[in-house]
Amino acid sequence: MSTSQGIPQENHQRPYDAMSPHMQEAEEVLGDINTRALAFIRARPGACVLGAITLGFLIGKLASRS
């Protein structure tokens, strides 16, 4: 089987096959990070809001200097 350029379609599948285990591992790690972040936010909502306000204030100060 070949494409219109004469390149076998099997060559297009190889990079995906090589990255598939890495993609699955990344999904698991990101899922774990998301679960932990949600648990932290639910346990300490006030601290998270205060941190977000502080971070926004600092970014605003830095942006207004430019």
Summary of the structure (lengths in Angstrom):
residues: 66
radius of gyration: 22.5
end to end distance: 57.1
largest distance: 60.4
contacts: 119
relative contact order: 0.06
helix: 83%
strand: 3%
